[in-house]
Amino acid sequence: MKRVGIVLSGCGVYDGAEIHEAVLTLLAVDRAGAQAVCFAPDKPQFHVVNHLTGEVTGENRNILVESARITRGNIQPLSQADASQLDALIVPGGFGAAKNLSDFATEGAACQVDESLALLTQEIYKQNKPIGFICIATALLPKLLGSR
């Protein structure tokens, strides 16, 4: 069975993974007869947003813990991802890609990308395996693969 790595960035469009994109990706992978293997960075979110009001709260949340809400706990730290054990990689959008997987939201084109995501993406690319970045996550591709 094919194994597709899915990297999440939290839970919620304004401060994490866009839930519709994440869930529909999980459904599509399942319907294709593949196994979704989910990952997220095990570190604090950039900030937490109240999705009802759009206001930033003073809360602190962990990206991996928040991403586990989407995957029902079936998720691993991104630092443990092994490209040799995956057949493809997908990164759903949501502002978490720009805030938690990178600092694109504040730095734009000069952004830095999470080191574990960079290593995984570059290794998947070197192995000629499919890569799919969705919505705002595509903004990270020039930093991840631009010099290749």
N, CA, C and O atoms as a MOPAC input file, in Angstrom:
PM7 MOZYME 1SCF
protein

 N      0.84100 1    -1.18500 1     0.00000 1
 C      0.00000 1     0.00000 1     0.00000 1
 C      0.88500 1     1.24700 1     0.00000 1
 O      1.84500 1     1.33700 1     0.76600 1
 N      0.55900 1     2.18900 1    -0.85000 1
 C      1.28800 1     3.45700 1    -0.91600 1
 C      1.06700 1     4.23900 1     0.38200 1
 O     -0.00500 1     4.19200 1     0.98500 1
 N      2.11900 1     4.96200 1     0.79300 1
 C      2.07200 1     5.77200 1     2.00900 1
 C      2.31100 1     7.23800 1     1.61500 1
 O      3.34300 1     7.57700 1     1.03500 1
 N      1.35400 1     8.08200 1     1.93700 1
 C      1.42500 1     9.49500 1     1.57900 1
 C      1.62300 1    10.32600 1     2.84300 1
 O      0.77600 1    10.32400 1     3.73700 1
 N      2.74200 1    11.03200 1     2.90900 1
 C      2.98800 1    11.92700 1     4.03100 1
 C      2.15300 1    13.18400 1     3.88500 1
 O      2.11500 1    13.80500 1     2.82300 1
 N      1.48700 1    13.54500 1     4.96600 1
 C      0.68200 1    14.76900 1     4.99300 1
 C      1.18100 1    15.60900 1     6.15900 1
 O      1.15300 1    15.17000 1     7.30900 1
 N      1.64100 1    16.82400 1     5.85600 1
 C      2.17600 1    17.70300 1     6.88800 1
 C      1.13600 1    18.76100 1     7.22500 1
 O      0.72400 1    19.54600 1     6.37200 1
 N      0.72200 1    18.76500 1     8.48900 1
 C     -0.25900 1    19.72800 1     8.97600 1
 C      0.44800 1    20.81800 1     9.77900 1
 O      1.57700 1    20.64300 1    10.23600 1
 N     -0.24000 1    21.94200 1     9.93700 1
 C      0.36000 1    23.10900 1    10.58600 1
 C     -0.50700 1    23.63900 1    11.72200 1
 O     -0.44300 1    24.82500 1    12.04500 1
 N     -1.31200 1    22.78000 1    12.32800 1
 C     -2.22900 1    23.18700 1    13.38000 1
 C     -3.64400 1    22.85900 1    12.96000 1
 O     -3.86300 1    22.01200 1    12.09300 1
 N     -4.60700 1    23.52900 1    13.57500 1
 C     -6.01400 1    23.22600 1    13.30400 1
 C     -6.83200 1    24.50900 1    13.20800 1
 O     -7.23500 1    25.07200 1    14.22600 1
 N     -7.07100 1    24.96200 1    12.00300 1
 C     -7.88300 1    26.15400 1    11.79300 1
 C     -7.23500 1    27.07500 1    10.77900 1
 O     -6.02700 1    27.31100 1    10.82700 1
 N     -8.02000 1    27.58700 1     9.87800 1
 C     -7.52200 1    28.34600 1     8.73500 1
 C     -6.66600 1    29.55600 1     9.11600 1
 O     -5.71700 1    29.88000 1     8.40300 1
 N     -6.98300 1    30.22900 1    10.22700 1
 C     -6.28000 1    31.47200 1    10.54500 1
 C     -4.97300 1    31.27400 1    11.30500 1
 O     -4.12700 1    32.16800 1    11.32900 1
 N     -4.80300 1    30.10700 1    11.92500 1
 C     -3.58300 1    29.88800 1    12.70100 1
 C     -3.03700 1    28.46400 1    12.57000 1
 O     -2.15200 1    28.06600 1    13.32700 1
 N     -3.55900 1    27.70800 1    11.62200 1
 C     -3.12000 1    26.32600 1    11.44500 1
 C     -3.46400 1    25.83500 1    10.05600 1
 O     -3.56300 1    26.61900 1     9.11200 1
 N     -3.64600 1    24.52200 1     9.94100 1
 C     -4.04700 1    23.92600 1     8.66300 1
 C     -5.50700 1    24.26800 1     8.37600 1
 O     -6.33600 1    24.29500 1     9.28600 1
 N     -5.81000 1    24.52600 1     7.12000 1
 C     -7.19600 1    24.75300 1     6.70100 1
 C     -7.89000 1    23.39700 1     6.80300 1
 O     -7.52000 1    22.45000 1     6.10900 1
 N     -8.88400 1    23.31200 1     7.65800 1
 C     -9.48800 1    22.02300 1     7.99500 1
 C    -10.12200 1    21.34900 1     6.78900 1
 O     -9.96900 1    20.13800 1     6.63000 1
 N    -10.81700 1    22.07200 1     5.94400 1
 C    -11.41700 1    21.45900 1     4.75900 1
 C    -10.33900 1    20.84800 1     3.86600 1
 O    -10.47800 1    19.71400 1     3.40800 1
 N     -9.27000 1    21.59800 1     3.61900 1
 C     -8.19100 1    21.08900 1     2.77100 1
 C     -7.53800 1    19.85600 1     3.38900 1
 O     -7.21800 1    18.90000 1     2.68200 1
 N     -7.34100 1    19.87700 1     4.69600 1
 C     -6.71600 1    18.74100 1     5.37500 1
 C     -7.61400 1    17.50300 1     5.32700 1
 O     -7.15400 1    16.41300 1     4.98800 1
 N     -8.88600 1    17.67100 1     5.66300 1
 C     -9.81200 1    16.53200 1     5.70600 1
 C    -10.05800 1    15.97600 1     4.30900 1
 O    -10.08600 1    14.75900 1     4.12600 1
 N    -10.23500 1    16.83900 1     3.33700 1
 C    -10.46500 1    16.36200 1     1.97100 1
 C     -9.21500 1    15.67100 1     1.41600 1
 O     -9.32600 1    14.73700 1     0.62200 1
 N     -8.03000 1    16.12500 1     1.82800 1
 C     -6.79800 1    15.43500 1     1.43300 1
 C     -6.76500 1    14.04200 1     2.04000 1
 O     -6.45200 1    13.07100 1     1.35200 1
 N     -7.08400 1    13.94000 1     3.32100 1
 C     -7.12700 1    12.63200 1     3.98700 1
 C     -8.13700 1    11.71000 1     3.31000 1
 O     -7.85900 1    10.52700 1     3.11400 1
 N     -9.29800 1    12.23500 1     2.95500 1
 C    -10.32500 1    11.44700 1     2.27900 1
 C     -9.85200 1    10.99600 1     0.89800 1
 O    -10.03800 1     9.83800 1     0.52600 1
 N     -9.24800 1    11.89600 1     0.14600 1
 C     -8.77600 1    11.55000 1    -1.19900 1
 C     -7.69000 1    10.47800 1    -1.14300 1
 O     -7.68000 1     9.56400 1    -1.96700 1
 N     -6.79700 1    10.58300 1    -0.19700 1
 C     -5.73600 1     9.57800 1    -0.05000 1
 C     -6.35900 1     8.22600 1     0.27200 1
 O     -5.97600 1     7.20800 1    -0.30600 1
 N     -7.31300 1     8.21500 1     1.19000 1
 C     -7.99300 1     6.97000 1     1.55700 1
 C     -8.74500 1     6.37900 1     0.37200 1
 O     -8.65100 1     5.17800 1     0.11500 1
 N     -9.48100 1     7.20000 1    -0.34400 1
 C    -10.24800 1     6.71800 1    -1.50500 1
 C     -9.34400 1     6.19800 1    -2.61900 1
 O     -9.76000 1     5.36400 1    -3.42300 1
 N     -8.11100 1     6.69200 1    -2.66400 1
 C     -7.15400 1     6.22400 1    -3.66800 1
 C     -6.49900 1     4.90300 1    -3.24100 1
 O     -5.69400 1     4.33700 1    -3.97900 1
 N     -6.84700 1     4.42600 1    -2.05800 1
 C     -6.30500 1     3.16400 1    -1.57700 1
 C     -4.92600 1     3.27900 1    -0.95700 1
 O     -4.21700 1     2.28200 1    -0.82300 1
 N     -4.54400 1     4.48400 1    -0.57800 1
 C     -3.23900 1     4.71700 1     0.04700 1
 C     -3.42700 1     4.97500 1     1.54200 1
 O     -4.54300 1     5.18700 1     2.01600 1
 N     -2.33200 1     4.95200 1     2.25700 1
 C     -2.33700 1     5.22900 1     3.68700 1
 C     -1.79500 1     6.62200 1     3.93600 1
 O     -0.70000 1     6.95600 1     3.48300 1
 N     -2.55100 1     7.43600 1     4.65200 1
 C     -2.08100 1     8.75700 1     5.05500 1
 C     -1.20200 1     8.60500 1     6.28900 1
 O     -1.57600 1     7.94700 1     7.26000 1
 N     -0.03000 1     9.22300 1     6.23400 1
 C      0.88600 1     9.23800 1     7.37200 1
 C      1.07800 1    10.71700 1     7.72500 1
 O      1.74200 1    11.45800 1     7.00000 1
 N      0.49000 1    11.13000 1     8.84200 1
 C      0.43400 1    12.55700 1     9.16600 1
 C      1.55700 1    12.98700 1    10.10100 1
 O      1.97500 1    12.25200 1    10.99600 1
 N      2.02500 1    14.20000 1     9.85700 1
 C      3.10800 1    14.80100 1    10.62500 1
 C      2.78100 1    16.26500 1    10.89900 1
 O      2.00500 1    16.88700 1    10.17300 1
 N      3.37900 1    16.80000 1    11.94800 1
 C      3.31900 1    18.23200 1    12.24600 1
 C      4.51100 1    18.57200 1    13.13100 1
 O      4.99700 1    17.72000 1    13.87500 1
 N      4.98200 1    19.80700 1    13.05400 1
 C      6.07700 1    20.20300 1    13.94500 1
 C      5.62600 1    20.14100 1    15.40900 1
 O      4.49600 1    20.50000 1    15.73800 1
 N      6.51800 1    19.68500 1    16.26600 1
 C      6.23000 1    19.63300 1    17.70200 1
 C      6.85400 1    20.87000 1    18.34100 1
 O      7.91400 1    20.81200 1    18.96400 1
 N      6.15400 1    21.99300 1    18.16100 1
 C      6.64000 1    23.27000 1    18.68900 1
 C      5.44300 1    24.20800 1    18.84800 1
 O      4.35900 1    23.91000 1    18.34400 1
 N      5.61900 1    25.32700 1    19.53300 1
 C      4.50900 1    26.25900 1    19.72200 1
 C      4.06700 1    26.91000 1    18.41000 1
 O      4.87400 1    27.15100 1    17.51200 1
 N      2.75700 1    27.18700 1    18.32600 1
 C      2.21900 1    27.94600 1    17.19400 1
 C      2.73500 1    29.37500 1    17.25600 1
 O      3.12900 1    29.85800 1    18.31800 1
 N      2.73100 1    30.05100 1    16.10700 1
 C      3.09500 1    31.46900 1    16.04000 1
 C      2.17900 1    32.27700 1    16.96100 1
 O      2.64400 1    33.07300 1    17.77700 1
 N      0.88000 1    32.06100 1    16.81600 1
 C     -0.12500 1    32.62700 1    17.71200 1
 C     -1.42100 1    31.84100 1    17.55400 1
 O     -1.54900 1    31.00900 1    16.65600 1
 N     -2.37300 1    32.11200 1    18.43000 1
 C     -3.67200 1    31.45100 1    18.40800 1
 C     -4.71600 1    32.49700 1    18.04300 1
 O     -4.72500 1    33.59100 1    18.60800 1
 N     -5.59600 1    32.16500 1    17.10000 1
 C     -6.63600 1    33.08300 1    16.65100 1
 C     -8.00200 1    32.53100 1    17.04000 1
 O     -8.28300 1    31.34900 1    16.84000 1
 N     -8.84300 1    33.38600 1    17.59100 1
 C    -10.23700 1    33.04500 1    17.84200 1
 C    -10.93300 1    33.05400 1    16.47900 1
 O    -11.08700 1    34.11100 1    15.86800 1
 N    -11.34800 1    31.89200 1    16.00800 1
 C    -11.91600 1    31.80400 1    14.65900 1
 C    -13.32000 1    32.40300 1    14.56000 1
 O    -13.82800 1    32.59100 1    13.45400 1
 N    -13.94300 1    32.69900 1    15.67600 1
 C    -15.24700 1    33.35600 1    15.65100 1
 C    -15.09800 1    34.86100 1    15.44200 1
 O    -15.86600 1    35.46600 1    14.69500 1
 N    -14.11000 1    35.46300 1    16.10300 1
 C    -13.93400 1    36.91500 1    16.02800 1
 C    -12.78100 1    37.33900 1    15.12600 1
 O    -12.74500 1    38.48400 1    14.67800 1
 N    -11.83600 1    36.43600 1    14.85100 1
 C    -10.65200 1    36.77900 1    14.07100 1
 C     -9.56000 1    37.43300 1    14.90100 1
 O     -8.52300 1    37.82400 1    14.36400 1
 N     -9.78000 1    37.55700 1    16.19900 1
 C     -8.81100 1    38.21000 1    17.08200 1
 C     -7.75400 1    37.22300 1    17.55700 1
 O     -8.03800 1    36.04800 1    17.78900 1
 N     -6.53300 1    37.72200 1    17.69700 1
 C     -5.44900 1    36.92700 1    18.27100 1
 C     -5.68500 1    36.84900 1    19.77600 1
 O     -5.95700 1    37.86100 1    20.42200 1
 N     -5.58100 1    35.64900 1    20.32700 1
 C     -5.75000 1    35.46700 1    21.76900 1
 C     -4.37700 1    35.42700 1    22.43200 1
 O     -3.35400 1    35.44800 1    21.74700 1
 N     -4.35100 1    35.37100 1    23.71900 1
 C     -3.09200 1    35.26700 1    24.45200 1
 C     -2.70600 1    33.83100 1    24.74100 1
 O     -1.75000 1    33.57800 1    25.47500 1
 N     -3.44000 1    32.88500 1    24.16800 1
 C     -3.18200 1    31.46800 1    24.42300 1
 C     -1.90000 1    31.00200 1    23.74900 1
 O     -1.42300 1    31.60200 1    22.78600 1
 N     -1.35900 1    29.91700 1    24.28400 1
 C     -0.22600 1    29.23600 1    23.66100 1
 C     -0.67400 1    27.82200 1    23.34500 1
 O     -1.22900 1    27.14000 1    24.20700 1
 N     -0.44000 1    27.37500 1    22.12800 1
 C     -0.79800 1    26.02500 1    21.71900 1
 C      0.34300 1    25.40600 1    20.92700 1
 O      1.15700 1    26.10500 1    20.32300 1
 N      0.38400 1    24.08000 1    20.94200 1
 C      1.40600 1    23.31400 1    20.24300 1
 C      0.86800 1    22.87500 1    18.88900 1
 O     -0.27000 1    22.41300 1    18.80000 1
 N      1.66300 1    23.01200 1    17.83700 1
 C      1.23300 1    22.67500 1    16.47400 1
 C      0.86800 1    21.20100 1    16.34800 1
 O     -0.15500 1    20.86500 1    15.75100 1
 N      1.69000 1    20.32600 1    16.90100 1
 C      1.41600 1    18.88300 1    16.83300 1
 C      0.13700 1    18.52700 1    17.57000 1
 O     -0.67700 1    17.75900 1    17.05700 1
 N     -0.05200 1    19.06900 1    18.75300 1
 C     -1.25400 1    18.78600 1    19.54700 1
 C     -2.50000 1    19.28600 1    18.82000 1
 O     -3.51300 1    18.58800 1    18.77800 1
 N     -2.43400 1    20.47600 1    18.25300 1
 C     -3.58500 1    21.02500 1    17.52400 1
 C     -3.86700 1    20.21900 1    16.25700 1
 O     -5.02700 1    19.96900 1    15.93200 1
 N     -2.82800 1    19.81300 1    15.54400 1
 C     -3.00100 1    19.00800 1    14.32500 1
 C     -3.62900 1    17.66000 1    14.64100 1
 O     -4.35500 1    17.10300 1    13.81800 1
 N     -3.35300 1    17.13500 1    15.82500 1
 C     -3.91600 1    15.84700 1    16.24500 1
 C     -5.43500 1    15.89000 1    16.31200 1
 O     -6.07700 1    14.84100 1    16.25000 1
 N     -6.02900 1    17.07300 1    16.43500 1
 C     -7.49600 1    17.21000 1    16.41700 1
 C     -8.05900 1    16.72400 1    15.07900 1
 O     -9.11100 1    16.08700 1    15.03500 1
 N     -7.35300 1    17.02700 1    13.99700 1
 C     -7.81100 1    16.66000 1    12.66000 1
 C     -7.61900 1    15.17100 1    12.40600 1
 O     -8.44800 1    14.53700 1    11.75200 1
 N     -6.53700 1    14.61700 1    12.91700 1
 C     -6.15400 1    13.23400 1    12.61100 1
 C     -6.62200 1    12.23700 1    13.67600 1
 O     -6.27700 1    11.05700 1    13.61300 1
 N     -7.39500 1    12.70000 1    14.64100 1
 C     -7.84900 1    11.85500 1    15.75400 1
 C     -6.67200 1    11.24400 1    16.49600 1
 O     -6.73800 1    10.10800 1    16.96600 1
 N     -5.60700 1    12.00200 1    16.59200 1
 C     -4.42800 1    11.57700 1    17.33800 1
 C     -3.43800 1    10.74600 1    16.55800 1
 O     -2.37200 1    10.41500 1    17.07600 1
 N     -3.76400 1    10.39800 1    15.31600 1
 C     -2.88000 1     9.56500 1    14.50300 1
 C     -1.90000 1    10.46600 1    13.74200 1
 O     -2.06200 1    10.73000 1    12.55100 1
 N     -0.88400 1    10.92500 1    14.47100 1
 C      0.06600 1    11.88600 1    13.90800 1
 C      1.39800 1    11.74900 1    14.62600 1
 O      1.46100 1    11.31500 1    15.77600 1
 N      2.46600 1    12.12900 1    13.92400 1
 C      3.81700 1    12.02300 1    14.47200 1
 C      4.52300 1    13.37000 1    14.35000 1
 O      4.15400 1    14.20100 1    13.52000 1
 N      5.54100 1    13.58000 1    15.18400 1
 C      6.34000 1    14.80900 1    15.02600 1
 C      7.00100 1    14.84200 1    13.64700 1
 O      7.50300 1    13.82600 1    13.16600 1
 N      6.99500 1    15.99100 1    13.03200 1
 C      7.58100 1    16.15000 1    11.69700 1
 C      9.05500 1    15.75800 1    11.69000 1
 O      9.56100 1    15.28400 1    10.67300 1
 N      9.73300 1    15.94400 1    12.78200 1
 C     11.15600 1    15.59300 1    12.86500 1
 C     11.39700 1    14.09600 1    12.69400 1
 O     12.52300 1    13.68100 1    12.41900 1
 N     10.36000 1    13.28400 1    12.85300 1
 C     10.49400 1    11.83200 1    12.70300 1
 C     10.14900 1    11.34000 1    11.29700 1
 O     10.24900 1    10.14300 1    11.02500 1
 N      9.75200 1    12.22900 1    10.41300 1
 C      9.37800 1    11.82800 1     9.05100 1
 C     10.59800 1    11.29600 1     8.30900 1
 O     11.68800 1    11.86100 1     8.40300 1
 N     10.40500 1    10.20700 1     7.57100 1
 C     11.47200 1     9.56400 1     6.80900 1
 C     11.01500 1     9.43200 1     5.35800 1
 O     10.12300 1     8.64100 1     5.05300 1
 N     11.62200 1    10.19900 1     4.47900 1
 C     11.22200 1    10.21700 1     3.06600 1
 C     11.28700 1     8.83600 1     2.43500 1
 O     10.49900 1     8.53400 1     1.53800 1
 N     12.19900 1     7.99900 1     2.87900 1
 C     12.32500 1     6.66500 1     2.28800 1
 C     11.13000 1     5.77300 1     2.60900 1
 O     10.92000 1     4.74900 1     1.95800 1
 N     10.34700 1     6.16500 1     3.61700 1
 C      9.17100 1     5.39300 1     4.01100 1
 C      7.88100 1     5.94800 1     3.39800 1
 O      6.79400 1     5.44000 1     3.67500 1
 N      7.99900 1     6.98200 1     2.57300 1
 C      6.83400 1     7.64100 1     1.98000 1
 C      6.89800 1     7.55000 1     0.46000 1
 O      7.97800 1     7.49300 1    -0.12700 1
 N      5.73100 1     7.53800 1    -0.16200 1
 C      5.63100 1     7.48900 1    -1.62100 1
 C      5.25100 1     8.83100 1    -2.22700 1
 O      5.34800 1     9.01200 1    -3.44100 1
 N      4.82000 1     9.77400 1    -1.39500 1
 C      4.42100 1    11.11000 1    -1.85100 1
 C      4.33600 1    12.01500 1    -0.63100 1
 O      4.38200 1    11.54600 1     0.50700 1
 N      4.21200 1    13.31200 1    -0.87500 1
 C      4.09900 1    14.30200 1     0.19800 1
 C      3.04200 1    15.33000 1    -0.18900 1
 O      3.02100 1    15.81900 1    -1.31800 1
 N      2.16400 1    15.65300 1     0.76300 1
 C      1.15300 1    16.68900 1     0.55600 1
 C      1.15600 1    17.62700 1     1.75900 1
 O      1.21600 1    17.18300 1     2.90500 1
 N      1.09000 1    18.92600 1     1.48600 1
 C      1.02000 1    19.93300 1     2.54200 1
 C     -0.21500 1    20.79700 1     2.29000 1
 O     -0.20200 1    21.64300 1     1.39500 1
 N     -1.28700 1    20.59500 1     3.07100 1
 C     -2.47100 1    21.45400 1     2.93700 1
 C     -2.14500 1    22.89200 1     3.33100 1
 O     -1.17300 1    23.15600 1     4.03900 1
 N     -2.97800 1    23.81000 1     2.85500 1
 C     -2.79400 1    25.21900 1     3.17200 1
 C     -3.40700 1    25.60200 1     4.49800 1
 O     -3.52500 1    24.78200 1     5.40800 1
 N     -3.79100 1    26.85000 1     4.59300 1
 C     -4.17800 1    27.47200 1     5.85000 1
 C     -3.01600 1    28.36200 1     6.26100 1
 O     -1.86900 1    28.10400 1     5.89700 1
 N     -3.31700 1    29.41200 1     7.02100 1
 C     -2.25800 1    30.35500 1     7.38200 1
 C     -1.19500 1    29.73600 1     8.28000 1
 O     -0.14500 1    30.34200 1     8.49100 1
 N     -1.44700 1    28.52900 1     8.82100 1
 C     -0.40900 1    27.83200 1     9.56900 1
 C      0.80900 1    27.54600 1     8.71000 1
 O      1.93000 1    27.51100 1     9.21700 1
 N      0.60300 1    27.34100 1     7.41500 1
 C      1.74900 1    27.13000 1     6.52000 1
 C      2.64000 1    28.36500 1     6.48600 1
 O      3.86300 1    28.26100 1     6.39600 1
 N      2.01400 1    29.53100 1     6.55900 1
 C      2.74000 1    30.80200 1     6.50100 1
 C      3.19200 1    31.29400 1     7.87900 1
 O      4.01400 1    32.20500 1     7.97800 1
 N      2.65200 1    30.68900 1     8.93900 1
 C      2.97500 1    31.13600 1    10.29900 1
 C      3.69400 1    30.07600 1    11.12600 1
 O      4.51900 1    30.41000 1    11.97700 1
 N      3.39000 1    28.80200 1    10.88600 1
 C      3.93900 1    27.72800 1    11.71700 1
 C      4.94500 1    26.84800 1    10.99000 1
 O      5.88700 1    26.34200 1    11.60000 1
 N      4.74700 1    26.66400 1     9.68600 1
 C      5.71400 1    25.89200 1     8.89900 1
 C      6.81100 1    26.78900 1     8.34600 1
 O      7.81600 1    26.31300 1     7.82000 1
 N      6.60200 1    28.09100 1     8.47500 1
 C      7.56400 1    29.07500 1     7.98100 1
 C      7.25100 1    30.40800 1     8.65100 1
 O      6.33700 1    30.49900 1     9.47100 1
 N      8.01000 1    31.43200 1     8.30000 1
 C      7.67600 1    32.78400 1     8.74300 1
 C      7.29400 1    33.65400 1     7.53000 1
 O      7.52000 1    34.86400 1     7.51500 1
 N      6.71600 1    33.00500 1     6.53000 1
 C      6.29600 1    33.70100 1     5.31600 1
 C      5.32000 1    34.83800 1     5.62600 1
 O      5.35900 1    35.87800 1     4.96700 1
 N      4.45600 1    34.65600 1     6.60900 1
 C      3.44900 1    35.67200 1     6.94200 1
 C      4.08800 1    36.99700 1     7.35400 1
 O      3.51900 1    38.06200 1     7.11500 1
 N      5.25600 1    36.93500 1     7.96700 1
 C      5.91300 1    38.16600 1     8.40800 1
 C      7.10500 1    38.55900 1     7.53900 1
 O      7.45900 1    39.73600 1     7.47800 1
 N      7.73200 1    37.58500 1     6.86400 1
 C      8.95700 1    37.86400 1     6.11800 1
 C      8.80700 1    37.80500 1     4.60200 1
 O      9.71100 1    38.22400 1     3.87800 1
 N      7.67300 1    37.29000 1     4.11100 1
 C      7.46900 1    37.20100 1     2.67100 1
 C      8.52800 1    36.34400 1     1.99700 1
 O      8.89200 1    35.28500 1     2.50700 1
 N      9.01800 1    36.79500 1     0.86100 1
 C      9.96600 1    36.01900 1     0.06000 1
 C     11.28400 1    35.73800 1     0.78700 1
 O     12.01100 1    34.82200 1     0.40300 1
 N     11.59800 1    36.49700 1     1.81300 1
 C     12.82800 1    36.28600 1     2.58300 1
 C     12.62000 1    35.27800 1     3.71600 1
 O     13.47200 1    35.14800 1     4.59600 1
 N     11.51800 1    34.58300 1     3.69700 1
 C     11.13600 1    33.68700 1     4.79300 1
 C     12.10200 1    32.53200 1     5.00300 1
 O     12.88000 1    32.16500 1     4.12200 1
 N     12.02100 1    31.97900 1     6.19400 1
 C     12.70100 1    30.74100 1     6.55200 1
 C     11.62100 1    29.67100 1     6.70200 1
 O     10.51800 1    29.96000 1     7.16800 1
 N     11.93700 1    28.44400 1     6.31000 1
 C     10.98400 1    27.33700 1     6.37700 1
 C     11.45100 1    26.37000 1     7.45600 1
 O     12.65100 1    26.17700 1     7.65600 1
 N     10.48900 1    25.76200 1     8.15200 1
 C     10.79100 1    24.76100 1     9.16800 1
 C     11.82400 1    23.77100 1     8.62900 1
 O     11.65000 1    23.22500 1     7.54000 1
 N     12.89100 1    23.54000 1     9.38000 1
 C     14.00100 1    22.71700 1     8.91300 1
 C     13.57600 1    21.28200 1     8.60500 1
 O     14.04200 1    20.70000 1     7.62600 1
 N     12.70100 1    20.70800 1     9.42300 1
 C     12.25300 1    19.32900 1     9.18100 1
 C     11.42200 1    19.24000 1     7.90600 1
 O     11.52500 1    18.26300 1     7.16400 1
 N     10.59300 1    20.26100 1     7.64700 1
 C      9.81400 1    20.28100 1     6.40900 1
 C     10.75300 1    20.42300 1     5.20900 1
 O     10.56500 1    19.75900 1     4.19000 1
 N     11.74800 1    21.27500 1     5.32800 1
 C     12.69900 1    21.46900 1     4.22800 1
 C     13.43700 1    20.16900 1     3.91400 1
 O     13.54600 1    19.78200 1     2.75100 1
 N     13.93600 1    19.50200 1     4.93500 1
 C     14.66200 1    18.25200 1     4.71800 1
 C     13.76900 1    17.18700 1     4.08300 1
 O     14.18100 1    16.50800 1     3.14300 1
 N     12.55200 1    17.04200 1     4.59600 1
 C     11.61900 1    16.04500 1     4.06200 1
 C     11.26100 1    16.35800 1     2.61400 1
 O     11.30800 1    15.47100 1     1.76200 1
 N     10.90700 1    17.59400 1     2.32900 1
 C     10.50500 1    17.97800 1     0.97900 1
 C     11.64900 1    17.77300 1    -0.01000 1
 O     11.44600 1    17.23600 1    -1.10000 1
 N     12.82700 1    18.19300 1     0.36400 1
 C     13.97900 1    18.05400 1    -0.53500 1
 C     14.32300 1    16.59300 1    -0.78000 1
 O     14.71000 1    16.22900 1    -1.89100 1
 N     14.19100 1    15.75900 1     0.22700 1
 C     14.49000 1    14.33600 1     0.05500 1
 C     13.43300 1    13.66000 1    -0.82300 1
 O     13.77100 1    12.84700 1    -1.68400 1
 N     12.17300 1    13.98900 1    -0.61300 1
 C     11.09500 1    13.45000 1    -1.46100 1
 C     11.35400 1    13.86100 1    -2.91200 1
 O     11.22200 1    13.05100 1    -3.82900 1
 N     11.72100 1    15.12000 1    -3.10700 1
 C     12.00500 1    15.64700 1    -4.44300 1
 C     13.17300 1    14.90600 1    -5.08900 1
 O     13.09900 1    14.52600 1    -6.25800 1
 N     14.25000 1    14.70100 1    -4.33100 1
 C     15.42500 1    13.99200 1    -4.85400 1
 C     15.07700 1    12.56600 1    -5.26400 1
 O     15.68700 1    12.02000 1    -6.18300 1
 N     14.11700 1    11.96800 1    -4.60000 1
 C     13.70300 1    10.59500 1    -4.88900 1
 C     12.63600 1    10.53900 1    -5.99700 1
 O     12.07100 1     9.47900 1    -6.26500 1
 N     12.36700 1    11.68900 1    -6.63800 1
 C     11.39300 1    11.78400 1    -7.73400 1
 C     10.00200 1    11.29500 1    -7.35300 1
 O      9.31200 1    10.66300 1    -8.15300 1
 N      9.59800 1    11.59400 1    -6.11900 1
 C      8.26700 1    11.22700 1    -5.64800 1
 C      7.35800 1    12.44800 1    -5.75000 1
 O      7.83200 1    13.58000 1    -5.66400 1
 N      6.05700 1    12.22800 1    -5.93300 1
 C      5.12000 1    13.35400 1    -6.07000 1
 C      5.06500 1    14.24200 1    -4.82300 1
 O      5.11900 1    13.76700 1    -3.68900 1
 N      4.95600 1    15.54400 1    -5.08100 1
 C      4.82700 1    16.55100 1    -4.03500 1
 C      3.60200 1    17.39500 1    -4.37000 1
 O      3.45200 1    17.85400 1    -5.50200 1
 N      2.72600 1    17.59800 1    -3.38700 1
 C      1.55300 1    18.44100 1    -3.57400 1
 C      1.43600 1    19.45600 1    -2.45700 1
 O      1.24400 1    19.08100 1    -1.30100 1
 N      1.54900 1    20.73300 1    -2.78200 1
 C      1.33300 1    21.79600 1    -1.80400 1
 C      0.04400 1    22.50200 1    -2.20500 1
 O     -0.16900 1    22.77100 1    -3.38700 1
 N     -0.80500 1    22.80100 1    -1.25100 1
 C     -2.13900 1    23.33100 1    -1.51600 1
 C     -2.22700 1    24.78300 1    -1.03400 1
 O     -1.69800 1    25.13700 1     0.02000 1
 N     -2.90200 1    25.60200 1    -1.82200 1
 C     -3.23800 1    26.98500 1    -1.47900 1
 C     -1.99000 1    27.77000 1    -1.06000 1
 O     -1.01300 1    27.79400 1    -1.80800 1
 N     -1.99500 1    28.40900 1     0.10700 1
 C     -0.87500 1    29.26400 1     0.50300 1
 C      0.40500 1    28.47200 1     0.74700 1
 O      1.49100 1    29.05100 1     0.72100 1
 N      0.30900 1    27.17100 1     0.98100 1
 C      1.52000 1    26.36400 1     1.18900 1
 C      2.44200 1    26.41600 1    -0.03500 1
 O      3.65200 1    26.23000 1     0.09400 1
 N      1.88000 1    26.66600 1    -1.21000 1
 C      2.70100 1    26.74900 1    -2.42500 1
 C      3.72600 1    27.88100 1    -2.34300 1
 O      4.75000 1    27.84000 1    -3.02500 1
 N      3.45700 1    28.88800 1    -1.51500 1
 C      4.39300 1    30.01200 1    -1.37000 1
 C      5.73100 1    29.56400 1    -0.79600 1
 O      6.72100 1    30.28700 1    -0.90500 1
 N      5.77300 1    28.38000 1    -0.18400 1
 C      7.01300 1    27.88400 1     0.41700 1
 C      7.90600 1    27.17300 1    -0.61000 1
 O      9.09900 1    26.98900 1    -0.36900 1
 N      7.34700 1    26.78300 1    -1.72600 1
 C      8.10900 1    25.99200 1    -2.70100 1
 C      9.36900 1    26.68100 1    -3.24200 1
 O     10.38300 1    26.00200 1    -3.40600 1
 N      9.36200 1    27.96900 1    -3.52500 1
 C     10.61700 1    28.59500 1    -3.98000 1
 C     11.74200 1    28.45400 1    -2.95800 1
 O     12.89500 1    28.24500 1    -3.33600 1
 N     11.42600 1    28.56400 1    -1.68200 1
 C     12.44600 1    28.39500 1    -0.64500 1
 C     12.86600 1    26.93700 1    -0.52200 1
 O     14.03900 1    26.64400 1    -0.28700 1
 N     11.91000 1    26.02200 1    -0.67900 1
 C     12.19500 1    24.60400 1    -0.51200 1
 C     12.93500 1    24.00100 1    -1.70400 1
 O     13.82500 1    23.16900 1    -1.52800 1
 N     12.57000 1    24.41800 1    -2.91200 1
 C     13.10600 1    23.77900 1    -4.12200 1
 C     13.72900 1    24.76200 1    -5.10700 1
 O     14.19500 1    24.34900 1    -6.16800 1
 N     13.74600 1    26.02300 1    -4.78700 1
 C     14.15800 1    27.05100 1    -5.72700 1
 C     15.56300 1    26.94000 1    -6.26800 1
 O     15.80900 1    27.33300 1    -7.40800 1
 N     16.49200 1    26.41900 1    -5.49100 1
 C     17.87000 1    26.36400 1    -5.95000 1
 C     18.19900 1    25.03700 1    -6.62600 1
 O     19.37200 1    24.73700 1    -6.84900 1
 N     17.20800 1    24.25300 1    -6.95000 1
 C     17.42800 1    22.92500 1    -7.52200 1
 C     17.42500 1    22.95200 1    -9.02400 1
 O     17.59700 1    21.91200 1    -9.66000 1

